[in-house]
Amino acid sequence: MLIEKTLLEQFNINEIEIQRRMELFKLTQGELDLLAAQQPIIEQHLDSLVAKFYDKQTQFDEIALLIGDADTLQRLRNAQRRYIQELFSGHYDNAYVNSRLRIGLVHKRIGVEPKLYLSASCTLKYLVEDVLIEHIANPSELPQVLRALDKLISFDTALVFDTYIGTLLSAVENAKKRMETYARELEEKSKILSAHAERDPLTELYNKRAMQRTIMRELNAAIRRKSYLSVIYIDVNKFKFINDTFGHAKGDEVLQTLGQAITESCRTSDFPCRIGGDEFCVILPEASRATALHIGDRIEAAFTTAYPEYSISIGICVTGNESFVSANELIEGADKAMYEAKQQS
């Protein structure tokens, strides 16, 4: 019963909707009763109807291929018997509608194209009409019975096509969701890759590529704002001696510690970078020389606290707030100041 409820709810069909659809097809209770009155005739010729139906259907290669083996054919014969019986059962309620929805769902899943379903529906209607024309007791009722049959089969076909369309729309929606999920995942991966591409793997600071991009952006911003822009250059004194004496693992440890000291000493608006080897720089937007000196002192204090036996050299270059040098001149100025400090250490 859960499956039935789910199908009916999925297609927003309840008793009110069933009645509304009956009205759309101008299918009256009197016509349904008239169909139900023909049940004895249909039951008497049911086996013959099913046999003729599948004789005609299997003449088409594409239908025969869909049917496949004898077991499948027998299951289809039994299902068709039930369908014909339900057409003349006199019960056209939720269970009847659910059965039609399930028929559409099954046909869609096994790959029956709409043209094949419509063709089969027409074939069945003509065969049933032939039986009614030949055996109906009251010939004056025949036009009304045939009209009612046509309306009911159209009613059923609409339900079947609701499942075809609903399944297609569901597939499109699912595909859309998968594409959206894939796009989000791709975007996240792109962000991660982009972040990795601009990060130094040892210290997790920005790398030289990111530094070059950032200093151009911040210099342009400083020019627009007429503000200061400072660059700090940092180098570990006698780093080659550390590497040669204690090994590269120790050297990496020293670089990581310096990277951490820089990160913890900077403002959130600053951009700490490792340029390569033991050379680091920090880009400081809206920072005067006094601010840059203060941050440089903090970096040096943090590093020497961790390694009292080692030292670093720091150089600072400032541009703005009225006249500005180029990005290369700013970097070269900080590098030169750092080299001069190293010579004095």
C-alpha positions as CSV (number, residue, x, y, z in Angstrom):
1,M,0.0,0.0,0.0
2,L,3.0,2.3,0.6
3,I,4.0,2.0,-3.1
4,E,0.4,2.9,-4.2
5,K,0.3,5.9,-1.9
6,T,3.7,7.0,-3.1
7,L,2.7,6.8,-6.8
8,L,-0.5,8.7,-6.3
9,E,1.2,11.3,-4.2
10,Q,4.1,11.6,-6.6
11,F,1.7,12.6,-9.4
12,N,-0.6,14.7,-7.1
13,I,-3.6,12.5,-7.7
14,N,-6.4,12.1,-5.2
15,E,-10.1,11.5,-5.4
16,I,-10.9,15.1,-6.3
17,E,-8.3,15.0,-9.1
18,I,-9.7,11.7,-10.4
19,Q,-13.1,13.3,-10.6
20,R,-11.8,16.4,-12.3
21,R,-10.1,14.2,-14.9
22,M,-13.3,12.3,-15.5
23,E,-15.0,15.6,-16.1
24,L,-12.3,16.8,-18.5
25,F,-12.9,13.6,-20.6
26,K,-16.7,14.0,-20.1
27,L,-16.8,10.5,-18.7
28,T,-20.0,10.2,-16.7
29,Q,-20.9,7.6,-14.1
30,G,-23.7,6.5,-16.4
31,E,-21.1,5.6,-19.1
32,L,-18.9,3.8,-16.6
33,D,-22.0,1.8,-15.5
34,L,-22.7,1.0,-19.1
35,L,-19.2,-0.3,-19.6
36,A,-19.4,-2.4,-16.4
37,A,-22.6,-4.0,-17.8
38,Q,-20.6,-5.4,-20.7
39,Q,-18.4,-7.4,-18.4
40,P,-20.0,-10.8,-19.1
41,I,-19.3,-10.4,-22.8
42,I,-15.7,-9.4,-22.2
43,E,-15.1,-12.3,-19.8
44,Q,-16.5,-14.8,-22.3
45,H,-14.1,-13.6,-25.0
46,L,-11.1,-12.6,-22.8
47,D,-8.7,-15.3,-23.8
48,S,-9.4,-14.7,-27.5
49,L,-8.9,-11.0,-27.1
50,V,-5.5,-11.4,-25.4
51,A,-4.4,-14.0,-27.9
52,K,-5.3,-11.8,-30.9
53,F,-3.7,-8.8,-29.3
54,Y,-0.3,-10.4,-28.9
55,D,-0.5,-12.1,-32.3
56,K,-0.8,-8.6,-33.8
57,Q,1.9,-7.1,-31.5
58,T,4.5,-9.7,-32.1
59,Q,4.3,-9.0,-35.9
60,F,6.5,-6.0,-35.2
61,D,10.1,-6.8,-34.7
62,E,10.8,-4.0,-32.3
63,I,7.9,-5.1,-30.0
64,A,8.9,-8.8,-30.3
65,L,12.5,-7.9,-29.2
66,L,11.1,-6.0,-26.2
67,I,8.9,-9.0,-25.2
68,G,11.8,-11.4,-25.5
69,D,11.2,-14.9,-24.2
70,A,8.1,-17.0,-23.6
71,D,8.0,-16.4,-19.8
72,T,7.9,-12.7,-20.4
73,L,5.2,-13.1,-23.0
74,Q,3.1,-15.1,-20.5
75,R,3.5,-12.5,-17.8
76,L,2.4,-9.8,-20.3
77,R,-0.6,-11.9,-21.3
78,N,-1.7,-12.2,-17.6
79,A,-1.2,-8.4,-17.1
80,Q,-3.2,-7.7,-20.2
81,R,-6.0,-9.9,-19.0
82,R,-6.2,-8.0,-15.8
83,Y,-6.1,-4.7,-17.6
84,I,-9.1,-5.6,-19.9
85,Q,-11.0,-6.9,-16.9
86,E,-10.4,-3.7,-15.0
87,L,-11.7,-1.7,-18.0
88,F,-15.1,-3.3,-17.4
89,S,-14.9,-3.8,-13.6
90,G,-17.1,-0.9,-12.6
91,H,-14.5,0.2,-10.1
92,Y,-12.6,3.4,-11.2
93,D,-11.1,4.6,-7.9
94,N,-7.7,5.2,-6.5
95,A,-6.6,1.6,-7.0
96,Y,-7.7,1.8,-10.6
97,V,-5.7,5.0,-11.2
98,N,-2.7,3.6,-9.4
99,S,-2.7,0.6,-11.6
100,R,-2.6,2.9,-14.7
101,L,0.3,4.8,-13.2
102,R,2.2,1.6,-12.6
103,I,1.5,0.5,-16.2
104,G,3.1,3.7,-17.5
105,L,6.0,3.4,-15.1
106,V,6.8,-0.2,-16.1
107,H,6.5,0.6,-19.8
108,K,8.9,3.5,-19.4
109,R,11.4,1.5,-17.5
110,I,11.5,-1.4,-19.9
111,G,12.0,1.1,-22.8
112,V,8.6,1.0,-24.5
113,E,8.5,4.2,-26.7
114,P,5.3,6.3,-26.6
115,K,4.5,5.5,-30.2
116,L,4.6,1.8,-29.4
117,Y,2.3,2.2,-26.4
118,L,-0.2,4.3,-28.4
119,S,-0.1,1.7,-31.2
120,A,-0.8,-1.1,-28.7
121,S,-3.6,0.9,-27.1
122,C,-5.3,1.5,-30.5
123,T,-5.0,-2.2,-31.3
124,L,-6.6,-3.3,-28.1
125,K,-9.4,-0.8,-28.5
126,Y,-10.2,-2.0,-32.0
127,L,-10.2,-5.7,-30.8
128,V,-12.5,-4.9,-27.9
129,E,-14.8,-2.8,-30.2
130,D,-15.1,-5.8,-32.6
131,V,-16.2,-8.1,-29.7
132,L,-18.7,-5.5,-28.5
133,I,-20.1,-4.8,-32.0
134,E,-20.6,-8.6,-32.6
135,H,-22.0,-9.6,-29.2
136,I,-23.7,-6.7,-27.6
137,A,-27.3,-7.6,-26.7
138,N,-28.9,-4.2,-27.4
139,P,-27.6,-2.6,-30.6
140,S,-29.1,0.8,-29.7
141,E,-26.6,0.9,-26.8
142,L,-23.6,0.2,-29.0
143,P,-22.7,3.9,-29.9
144,Q,-22.8,4.9,-26.2
145,V,-20.7,1.9,-25.1
146,L,-18.1,2.5,-27.8
147,R,-18.0,6.2,-26.9
148,A,-17.6,5.4,-23.2
149,L,-14.8,2.9,-24.0
150,D,-13.0,5.5,-26.1
151,K,-13.2,8.0,-23.3
152,L,-12.0,5.6,-20.6
153,I,-9.0,4.4,-22.7
154,S,-8.1,8.1,-23.3
155,F,-8.4,8.7,-19.6
156,D,-6.0,5.7,-19.0
157,T,-3.6,6.9,-21.7
158,A,-3.4,10.4,-20.1
159,L,-2.4,8.7,-16.8
160,V,0.2,6.6,-18.5
161,F,1.7,9.6,-20.2
162,D,1.8,11.4,-16.9
163,T,4.2,8.8,-15.8
164,Y,6.3,9.0,-19.0
165,I,6.5,12.8,-18.7
166,G,7.0,12.7,-14.9
167,T,9.8,10.1,-15.2
168,L,11.5,12.2,-17.9
169,L,11.2,15.4,-15.8
170,S,12.5,13.5,-12.8
171,A,15.5,12.3,-14.8
172,V,16.2,15.8,-16.1
173,E,15.9,17.1,-12.5
174,N,18.2,14.4,-11.2
175,A,20.7,15.1,-14.0
176,K,20.5,18.8,-13.2
177,K,21.2,18.1,-9.5
178,R,24.1,15.8,-10.4
179,M,25.5,18.5,-12.6
180,E,25.1,21.2,-9.9
181,T,26.7,18.9,-7.4
182,Y,29.5,18.2,-9.9
183,A,29.9,21.9,-10.6
184,R,30.1,22.7,-6.9
185,E,32.7,19.9,-6.3
186,L,34.7,21.1,-9.3
187,E,34.6,24.7,-8.0
188,E,35.7,23.6,-4.6
189,K,38.5,21.5,-6.1
190,S,39.5,24.4,-8.3
191,K,39.6,26.7,-5.2
192,I,41.8,24.1,-3.4
193,L,44.1,23.7,-6.4
194,S,44.3,27.4,-6.8
195,A,45.1,27.8,-3.1
196,H,47.7,25.1,-3.3
197,A,49.2,26.7,-6.5
198,E,49.7,29.9,-4.5
199,R,51.0,28.4,-1.3
200,D,54.4,27.3,-0.2
201,P,54.1,23.6,0.8
202,L,56.7,23.8,3.6
203,T,55.5,26.9,5.5
204,E,52.0,27.3,4.1
205,L,52.7,31.0,3.4
206,Y,52.0,32.5,0.0
207,N,54.6,31.6,-2.6
208,K,56.5,33.9,-5.1
209,R,53.8,33.7,-7.7
210,A,51.2,34.9,-5.2
211,M,53.5,37.6,-3.9
212,Q,54.0,39.0,-7.4
213,R,50.3,39.1,-8.1
214,T,49.5,40.5,-4.7
215,I,52.0,43.3,-4.7
216,M,50.7,44.6,-8.1
217,R,47.2,44.6,-6.8
218,E,48.1,46.3,-3.5
219,L,50.3,48.9,-5.1
220,N,47.4,49.9,-7.4
221,A,45.1,50.0,-4.4
222,A,47.6,52.2,-2.5
223,I,47.8,54.6,-5.5
224,R,44.0,54.9,-5.7
225,R,43.7,55.4,-1.9
226,K,46.9,57.6,-1.7
227,S,48.0,55.4,1.2
228,Y,51.3,53.8,2.3
229,L,52.5,50.3,1.1
230,S,55.4,48.6,2.9
231,V,57.4,45.5,2.1
232,I,59.5,43.6,4.6
233,Y,62.2,41.3,3.4
234,I,63.5,38.6,5.8
235,D,66.5,36.2,5.5
236,V,67.9,33.6,7.9
237,N,71.5,34.4,8.8
238,K,74.0,31.6,8.1
239,F,71.2,29.4,6.8
240,K,73.7,27.4,4.7
241,F,75.7,26.6,7.8
242,I,72.5,25.3,9.6
243,N,71.7,23.0,6.7
244,D,75.3,21.8,6.2
245,T,75.9,21.2,9.9
246,F,72.5,19.9,11.2
247,G,70.9,18.6,8.0
248,H,68.1,19.7,5.8
249,A,65.4,18.5,8.2
250,K,66.7,21.0,10.8
251,G,66.8,23.7,8.1
252,D,63.2,22.9,7.2
253,E,62.2,23.1,10.9
254,V,63.9,26.6,11.2
255,L,62.0,27.8,8.0
256,Q,58.7,26.5,9.4
257,T,59.3,28.3,12.7
258,L,60.1,31.5,10.9
259,G,57.0,31.1,8.8
260,Q,54.9,30.7,12.0
261,A,56.6,33.7,13.6
262,I,55.8,35.8,10.6
263,T,52.2,34.7,10.5
264,E,51.6,35.3,14.2
265,S,53.2,38.7,14.0
266,C,51.4,40.1,11.0
267,R,48.0,41.8,10.8
268,T,45.1,40.0,9.2
269,S,45.4,42.4,6.2
270,D,49.1,41.6,5.6
271,F,50.4,39.0,3.1
272,P,53.3,36.8,4.4
273,C,55.2,35.1,1.6
274,R,58.1,32.7,1.2
275,I,60.0,33.7,-1.9
276,G,62.3,30.7,-2.0
277,G,65.1,29.2,0.0
278,D,65.4,31.1,3.3
279,E,64.0,34.4,1.9
280,F,60.7,35.7,3.1
281,C,58.7,38.8,2.5
282,V,55.6,40.5,3.9
283,I,53.4,42.9,2.0
284,L,51.8,45.4,4.3
285,P,48.9,47.5,2.9
286,E,48.3,50.9,4.5
287,A,51.4,50.5,6.6
288,S,53.9,53.4,7.3
289,R,57.5,52.8,8.0
290,A,56.8,52.9,11.7
291,T,54.2,50.2,11.4
292,A,56.5,48.1,9.3
293,L,59.3,48.5,11.8
294,H,57.0,47.4,14.6
295,I,55.9,44.3,12.7
296,G,59.5,43.5,11.8
297,D,60.5,43.8,15.5
298,R,57.7,41.4,16.4
299,I,58.8,38.9,13.8
300,E,62.4,39.0,15.0
301,A,61.4,38.7,18.7
302,A,59.1,35.7,18.0
303,F,61.9,33.9,16.0
304,T,64.7,34.5,18.4
305,T,62.5,33.3,21.2
306,A,62.2,30.0,19.4
307,Y,65.8,29.9,18.3
308,P,68.1,32.1,20.5
309,E,71.1,30.6,18.8
310,Y,70.0,31.9,15.3
311,S,69.2,35.3,13.9
312,I,67.5,36.9,10.9
313,S,68.1,40.0,8.9
314,I,65.2,42.3,8.0
315,G,64.9,45.0,5.3
316,I,62.0,47.4,4.8
317,C,61.0,49.6,1.9
318,V,58.0,51.9,1.9
319,T,56.2,53.8,-0.9
320,G,53.4,56.4,-0.8
321,N,51.4,58.1,0.3
322,E,51.9,60.8,-2.4
323,S,54.6,59.5,-4.6
324,F,55.0,55.9,-5.5
325,V,57.7,53.6,-6.9
326,S,57.1,50.6,-9.1
327,A,56.5,47.1,-7.6
328,N,59.9,46.0,-8.7
329,E,61.5,49.0,-7.1
330,L,59.6,48.3,-3.9
331,I,60.8,44.7,-3.8
332,E,64.4,45.6,-4.8
333,G,64.4,48.3,-2.1
334,A,63.4,45.9,0.6
335,D,65.8,43.3,-0.6
336,K,68.7,45.8,-0.6
337,A,67.8,47.0,2.9
338,M,67.8,43.4,4.1
339,Y,71.2,42.7,2.5
340,E,72.6,45.8,4.2
341,A,71.3,44.6,7.5
342,K,72.8,41.2,6.9
343,Q,76.2,42.8,6.2
344,Q,76.0,44.4,9.7
345,S,75.0,41.2,11.5
